[in-house]
Amino acid sequence: MTPRLLLEVLTLASAALAQFPVGNWRTDVSKRSITLDELVPGGPPKDGIPALHFPRFDTVPAAARWLDEKEPVLVVEQGQDVRAYPFRILIWHELVNDQVGDRPVLVSYCPLCYSALVFDRRVRGDVLTFGVSGMLRGSDMVMFDRQTESLWQQITGEALVGALTSHRLSIVPSQTVPFETYAKQFPGGKVLSRETGHRRPYGRSPYAGYESGQRLLFPVPAPKEARRRPLERLLTVKCGDKAKAYPLNALGKSGVVEGACAGNRFVIFFERGMRSAVDAEWIRDSRDAGAAGVFVPMVEGQHLSFRRESRKIVDTQTGSAWNLWGIAMEGPLAGKRLPAVEHGIYFAFAWLTFYPDTEIVGPSKISGERLTPLSK
C-alpha cells in the first residue's frame, strides 16, 4: 500500500468510528490501561496484514540469489541457531511467530516507526501467537495475541487492552545489519524464505517516499523534543528507566562513540552501507541509512576504548580490529566478543512519543560523550 493510498484510507476512516470494539473481537475491554479512542484504524482490517507462522528458511547462499547485499536484515541468535529476517519480507507481514533455538520468539517490524523488535512469546507460562490488529496507537502497530485477543503496543511490548493488560513481553536481543555483514559472519545461518504462502512483491516497498516526506501518515501529538525532525533516525539505548538517543547522522560523522547511561558504559559502532526500507520504490535502490551495534567495552575484565582508523574500528589497548558484531577480527583479541547492549533505531517521533524523557545527545555533544580510556 502506497503512502498516498494510506492517506486516502485514513481520510475515509476518520469520519467513522474506530473498528474496535466493533467486529469479530472477543477482547475483554473491561480490562485496559488506555482509553479505546486512542486506537485508530490503520487501513487494513484485523489480519489484513498477514502475520507469518511456521516460517520457512533458506541457506545464506540460496538467499544471496534474491537478496541484495546492502538490504537490511534483522538477526536473532540463540546459541548455534542464528536467523536473519529480511526487511523486504517483514515490511509486508510485520510479524513472524517463530522459534529460535528453544525460545519461542515474535519478530516484529512497524514500518511507520521503523521499529524492529524481537520478543519472547511466553507470558504467564503460555506461548502466545500474534497477529496484526489493523489498529495503531501513536502511529505504531497494535498487535493482538490469538489466545486472549489482548491488544499489545509493538514499540513497548506492553498489553494495553484485554485479559493480559499491563503484562509486558520480554525483549530478545537482536541486531539489524546489511545482508552481506550477516552472510560473512554467519555463512551457515538461516534466512527467512520468500516462500511464505502469500503472493507479495518482496523487494518492493509499499512505503516508498515515506522517509523523505514532510509529514507523518498518521499524526501524533508533538513529542517533548520538538526540535527533532519527526522522521529523523535515532539510535536509542535504554538503561532501566533512563534512555539516551543519538541522531544517526551525527554517529555517521564519528563512527565510534563511547557513552554512559545510568552509570553503565557502552560503545557504539556505526558503519555505512545498509539501505533504508522506506525510501525508494525498490529497497535495493534506497538511500544508505547505515547500521550500528552497541556494546559493553570490556573483554574478560579488561576495559577497552576505541577509535576509527581508516575503515577499521580498533581498540587503543591492543590495536585489535573489531566488526559491527562487536567481534575482534584481527589482533591479540581476535575471536573475542564484546557483550551486546540492548538498543534500537527508530524514527524520532516514534521513540519520543513513548519515551518523551529520553536524553538527546546532539551533534554538538557527541564529542563530549567520548570517555577517557576505560582501562584505569
C-alpha positions in Angstrom: 0.0 0.0 0.0 1.5 3.4 -1.0 1.6 6.4 1.3 -0.9 8.1 -1.0 -3.4 5.3 -0.7 -2.8 5.1 3.1 -3.7 8.8 3.4 -6.9 8.2 1.4 -7.8 5.3 3.7 -7.1 7.5 6.8 -9.4 10.3 5.4 -12.2 7.9 5.0 -11.7 6.2 8.3 -11.6 9.5 10.3 -15.3 10.1 9.6 -16.3 6.8 11.1 -15.9 5.1 14.5 -12.8 3.1 15.1 -13.2 -0.5 14.2 -12.7 -1.6 17.8 -14.6 -3.0 19.7 -16.9 -3.4 16.7 -16.4 -6.5 14.7 -15.2 -10.0 15.4 -13.3 -9.3 18.5 -13.5 -11.2 21.8 -11.2 -8.9 23.7 -12.2 -8.2 27.3 -12.4 -4.4 27.1 -13.2 -4.0 30.8 -9.5 -4.5 31.4 -7.4 -1.8 29.8 -4.7 0.8 30.6 -5.7 3.2 27.9 -9.0 4.7 26.6 -10.3 3.0 23.5 -10.4 6.2 21.5 -6.6 6.1 21.5 -6.8 3.2 19.0 -7.3 4.4 15.4 -7.8 2.3 12.2 -4.7 1.9 10.2 -6.5 0.9 6.9 -6.2 -2.9 6.7 -8.6 -4.8 9.0 -7.8 -7.4 11.6 -5.3 -9.8 9.9 -5.4 -7.7 6.8 -1.6 -7.7 7.1 -1.0 -11.4 7.5 1.5 -12.4 10.2 3.7 -15.4 9.4 3.5 -18.7 11.3 5.8 -21.7 10.9 8.2 -19.8 8.6 10.5 -21.5 6.1 14.1 -20.6 5.7 16.8 -20.5 3.0 20.5 -21.0 3.4 22.7 -18.0 3.0 23.9 -19.0 -0.5 20.3 -19.5 -1.6 19.2 -16.2 -0.2 22.1 -14.4 -1.9 20.4 -15.2 -5.2 17.5 -13.0 -4.4 18.5 -10.7 -1.6 20.7 -7.6 -2.3 23.9 -7.5 -0.1 23.1 -4.0 1.2 19.5 -4.7 2.2 18.7 -4.8 6.0 18.1 -8.0 7.9 17.1 -8.4 11.5 19.3 -11.0 13.1 18.5 -13.2 16.1 21.0 -15.5 17.8 20.1 -18.3 20.2 23.2 -20.5 20.7 24.0 -22.1 17.4 20.7 -21.2 15.9 21.1 -17.9 14.0 18.4 -16.5 11.8 18.0 -13.4 9.6 14.7 -11.8 8.7 14.9 -9.6 5.6 13.1 -6.3 5.8 11.8 -6.9 2.3 9.6 -9.6 3.8 8.9 -8.1 7.2 7.6 -4.9 5.6 4.7 -7.0 4.1 3.9 -9.1 7.1 5.2 -7.1 10.1 5.1 -10.1 12.5 6.8 -13.5 12.4 5.9 -16.1 15.0 8.9 -18.4 15.2 11.2 -20.4 17.4 14.9 -19.8 17.6 16.8 -22.5 19.4 14.4 -23.4 22.2 13.0 -20.0 22.5 9.6 -19.0 21.0 10.0 -15.5 19.6 8.0 -12.8 17.9 9.9 -10.9 15.3 8.1 -7.6 14.8 8.6 -4.6 12.5 6.4 -1.4 12.2 7.4 0.4 9.0 5.7 3.6 10.2 8.0 3.8 13.2 11.0 1.9 11.7 10.8 -0.1 14.9 12.2 -3.6 14.6 12.0 -5.6 17.8 12.1 -9.3 18.9 10.2 -10.5 21.9 9.8 -13.8 23.8 6.3 -15.1 23.2 5.9 -16.7 26.6 3.6 -15.0 29.1 2.4 -16.5 32.4 3.8 -19.9 31.3 1.8 -19.9 28.0 3.3 -19.5 24.5 1.3 -16.8 22.6 0.9 -16.4 18.9 0.4 -12.9 17.5 -1.4 -11.2 14.6 -1.7 -7.6 13.3 -4.8 -5.9 14.6 -5.1 -3.3 11.9 -5.1 -0.6 14.6 -2.5 2.0 15.5 -1.7 3.9 18.6 0.8 6.8 18.4 1.2 5.7 14.7 2.7 2.4 16.0 1.4 -1.0 15.2 -1.0 -2.6 17.7 -0.6 -6.4 17.8 -3.0 -8.9 19.3 -2.5 -12.4 20.7 -4.7 -15.2 19.4 -5.2 -16.8 22.8 -6.9 -13.9 24.6 -7.1 -11.3 21.8 -5.5 -8.8 24.2 -4.0 -5.8 22.3 -0.3 -5.0 22.5 1.8 -2.0 21.7 4.6 -3.0 19.4 7.2 -0.5 20.3 6.9 -1.2 24.1 5.7 -4.8 24.1 3.0 -3.9 26.6 -0.5 -5.2 26.6 -3.0 -2.3 26.5 -6.4 -3.8 26.4 -7.7 -7.3 27.4 -7.1 -10.1 29.8 -3.3 -9.6 29.7 -3.4 -5.8 30.3 -0.2 -4.5 31.8 1.8 -7.6 31.0 5.0 -6.9 29.0 6.8 -9.1 26.6 10.5 -9.7 27.3 12.9 -8.3 24.8 15.1 -10.8 22.9 18.5 -9.4 21.8 18.7 -8.7 18.0 20.6 -6.5 15.6 19.9 -5.0 12.2 22.7 -5.3 9.7 23.2 -5.4 5.9 22.8 -8.9 4.5 26.4 -9.0 3.4 27.5 -8.5 7.0 25.3 -11.3 8.2 26.5 -13.6 5.4 30.1 -13.0 6.2 29.8 -13.6 9.9 27.3 -16.5 9.7 27.7 -18.3 6.4 25.8 -21.3 7.9 23.0 -19.2 9.2 19.3 -19.2 8.1 17.4 -16.6 6.1 13.6 -16.2 6.2 12.4 -17.5 2.9 10.2 -15.8 0.3 8.1 -18.9 0.3 5.6 -17.5 2.8 2.3 -18.8 1.4 1.4 -15.3 0.3 1.9 -13.5 -3.0 3.7 -10.2 -2.4 6.3 -8.2 -4.5 9.1 -8.8 -2.0 11.8 -6.3 -2.5 9.4 -3.5 -3.4 8.5 -1.1 -0.6 4.8 -0.2 -0.1 6.1 2.8 1.8 8.2 4.4 -1.0 8.9 8.0 -0.3 7.7 7.9 3.4 11.1 8.6 4.9 11.7 11.7 2.8 8.1 13.1 3.3 7.3 16.2 5.3 4.6 14.7 7.5 3.5 11.5 9.1 0.8 9.4 7.6 -0.9 9.1 11.0 -0.4 12.3 13.1 0.6 12.0 16.7 0.9 14.6 19.4 4.1 16.6 19.2 6.8 14.9 21.2 8.6 16.7 24.0 11.7 17.1 21.9 10.1 19.1 19.1 13.4 20.2 17.7 14.0 16.8 16.1 12.6 16.1 12.7 9.8 13.5 13.1 11.4 11.1 10.6 15.0 11.6 11.7 16.6 8.3 12.8 17.7 8.0 16.4 19.8 5.2 17.9 18.5 4.6 21.4 20.0 3.0 24.4 17.7 2.2 27.4 19.1 1.6 30.8 16.3 0.8 33.3 14.1 3.9 33.5 16.7 6.0 31.7 17.3 6.3 27.9 19.6 8.1 25.6 19.2 8.8 21.9 21.8 9.6 19.2 21.0 11.1 15.8 22.3 8.7 13.2 23.7 11.5 11.0 25.9 12.5 13.9 27.1 9.0 14.5 28.0 8.7 10.8 30.5 11.5 11.2 32.3 9.8 14.0 31.9 6.0 13.5 32.7 5.3 17.2 31.1 6.9 20.2 31.6 6.0 23.8 28.9 6.9 26.3 27.2 6.1 29.6 23.6 5.7 30.7 22.6 5.4 34.3 26.2 4.7 35.2 26.6 1.9 32.6 29.3 2.5 30.0 28.8 1.5 26.4 30.4 2.0 22.9 28.5 2.5 19.7 30.0 1.2 16.4 28.4 2.7 13.3 29.0 1.8 9.6 27.7 3.0 6.3 26.4 0.5 3.8 22.8 -0.5 4.7 19.7 0.5 2.7 16.6 2.0 4.1 13.3 0.0 3.7 11.0 3.0 3.4 12.8 5.3 0.8 12.8 4.2 -2.8 10.3 2.0 -4.6 12.7 -0.9 -4.5 14.7 -1.4 -1.3 17.9 -2.2 -3.2 17.8 1.3 -4.6 17.1 3.2 -1.4 19.4 5.6 0.4 22.2 4.5 2.7 20.8 4.6 6.2 23.7 3.0 8.0 23.9 0.3 10.7 25.0 0.2 14.3 25.9 -2.0 17.2 26.1 -1.1 20.9 28.3 -3.0 23.3 29.9 -3.1 26.8 33.5 -2.0 26.2 35.0 -4.9 28.2 36.5 -8.3 27.5 37.4 -10.7 30.2 37.6 -8.0 32.8 39.7 -5.7 30.6 38.2 -2.3 29.8 38.7 -1.0 26.3 38.4 2.3 24.4 38.1 2.6 20.7 38.8 4.7 17.7 38.4 4.5 14.0 41.5 4.0 11.8 40.7 4.3 8.2 37.9 1.9 7.7 38.6 -0.2 10.8 37.4 0.1 14.4 40.4 -0.6 16.7 40.8 -0.6 20.5 43.6 1.6 21.8 44.8 -1.0 24.3 45.8 -3.8 21.9 45.2 -2.5 18.4 42.7 -5.3 17.7 40.2 -4.6 14.9 36.5 -5.1 15.6 33.5 -5.5 13.4 29.8 -4.5 13.6 29.0 -7.5 15.8 31.5 -6.5 18.5 33.8 -9.3 17.5 37.6 -8.8 17.2 38.6 -10.0 13.7 42.4 -9.2 13.9 45.0 -8.6 16.6 45.7 -10.0 20.0 42.0 -10.2 20.9 40.9 -11.9 17.7 37.8 -14.1 18.3 36.8 -12.2 21.5 33.3 -10.7 21.6 32.0 -7.6 23.4 28.8 -8.1 25.4 25.8 -6.6 23.5 23.7 -3.8 24.9 20.0 -3.5 24.1 19.4 -0.8 21.6 17.3 0.1 18.6 17.0 2.5 15.7 13.7 4.4 15.4 12.2 7.4 13.8 12.4 10.3 16.3 8.7 10.8 16.6 8.1 7.2 17.4 10.6 6.8 20.2 9.9 10.2 21.7 6.1 9.6 21.7 6.5 6.6 24.0 9.7 7.7 25.8 9.5 11.5 26.0 12.0 11.9 28.7 14.8 10.5 26.6 18.1 12.5 26.7 19.1 13.5 23.2 22.8 13.6 22.6 23.0 16.0 19.6 25.9 16.5 17.2 27.5 19.2 19.4 27.5 16.9 22.4 28.8 13.7 20.7 32.4 14.7 21.3 31.6 15.2 24.9 30.3 11.7 25.2 33.7 10.3 24.5 35.2 8.9 27.7 38.7 8.9 28.9 40.4 5.5 28.4 38.5 2.8 30.3 41.5 0.8 31.4 42.0 2.9 34.5 
